[in-house]
Amino acid sequence: MALLDDDLVGINEIAELAGVSRQAVANWRARFPDFPKPVADLRAGPVFRLRQIQGWLRRRNFPMARVVSLINLKGGVAKTTTTVALAETLAARFGKRVLVIDLDPQTNATVMLLGEARWKKLNENGYTLATLFQDALEPHDKRFNLEKTLQREVSDVQGAEKVDLLPSSLDLIDVQDKLASAPTGQFYSVTPIDLLRLAVKTKLDEYDLVLVDCPPNLGIITLNGLRISEGYLIPTVPDVLSTYGIPQIVKRVRNFSREIAEEITPLGIVITKFQANSTTHLNVSGNLRKENDPHVFDTVIRQADQIAAAAEFQSGRRTLKQKYGYGDLADRYVDLARELLKKLEIDE
C-alpha cells in the first residue's frame, strides 16, 4: 500500500510539529544518533515518516497523543466498559486529557458517557461518526462536521472533565459493509482505512491519550481505528470462546501493520469479568500468562454487578468509587490505568 503524502513530513513540518525552528531540527539530526533516518532525499530536502518523528519527539518529552485501540472479536467481554473506565480513571486520577473514539455500532461507550437522550439528539442531527463514513459513500454531499461531532467534558465522574468523545451510531451497522466499495478520491488520495485518520488528525494532539472502542470484528471500521493507533489492548473474559480469536487478532493486526508500514504493538490482554471460583477462569488465565504473547496485564477486573450498573449515565456527578463500586473495583481500574501508563512510558 503506497504511503499518502501526509504520512511523510519534511524539516519545516517537523519544526512546526515540535514548535521549534528549522535550524533546531537540523541540529537534532546532527546531534542525536537516534533521530529517524529519512525515507528519501528529495531536491526540496529530506522527508521522514510522520509516525517515527512523533515517536522520537515523545521520547524527548514533546507532548504527543498516544492512541490505543481496544479490540475483541467476541462481544460481552467488557471491552466498552474497560474503555470508558480507563478514560475516566486516567482523567480523574491521573489528570490526563483523554479522547474516546466510539467506532462500535452498538454505541455503548457513547451512551455511557453522554446518556441516551443526548445521544439521540446528536444522532438525529448527524453529529456522529456514522456521518463521516457515510460521506465516503457520497463524496459529493459531505456533511461530517468535526467540531459539532466532538463532544467535550462528557463523563459523569467527578474530576473526569477532561474526557471528550467522538460518538458512534447504530447507522454504522449499515455503513460498514459498503465501505469496501467507497470511492478513493481524486488521484486515489483516500482509501477506506484512512477516513478516520484524515478527519481527526488535527485534533489528536490536544490529548494525552486517545482510546478507540472498536467493533467486535476486523473489518474496515476497525482498521480505521488501528490506522491511527500505535498499539492495542485485548480485553477478554478468561474462557475458551472469548479467547479463541486472540491469535487471529494478533496475526491480522501484524499483517495490517506491515502493509501500511507502521508499527502497531500488541500492548497486552486485560482479563475481565474474572470469577475466582471458576476452574475455567483460573485455568485459562494461567494459560494466557504462560504463553506470554501478548503480555497479560497484572491487574484483573473481577465480575461484579456494580460494573454492569456503571453503564447507566447519571445527570449528576459521582466519584469513581460511586460509579464502579466501593470495594476494590475502582482501585483495580486505577491499577490498570497505572499499568497502561507504564507500558506507554507516560509519567503519572
Order of alpha helices (4+ residues) and beta strands (2+ residues): beta-alpha-alpha-beta-beta-alpha-beta-alpha-beta-alpha-alpha-alpha-alpha-beta-alpha-alpha-beta-alpha-beta-alpha-alpha-beta-alpha-alpha-alpha-alpha
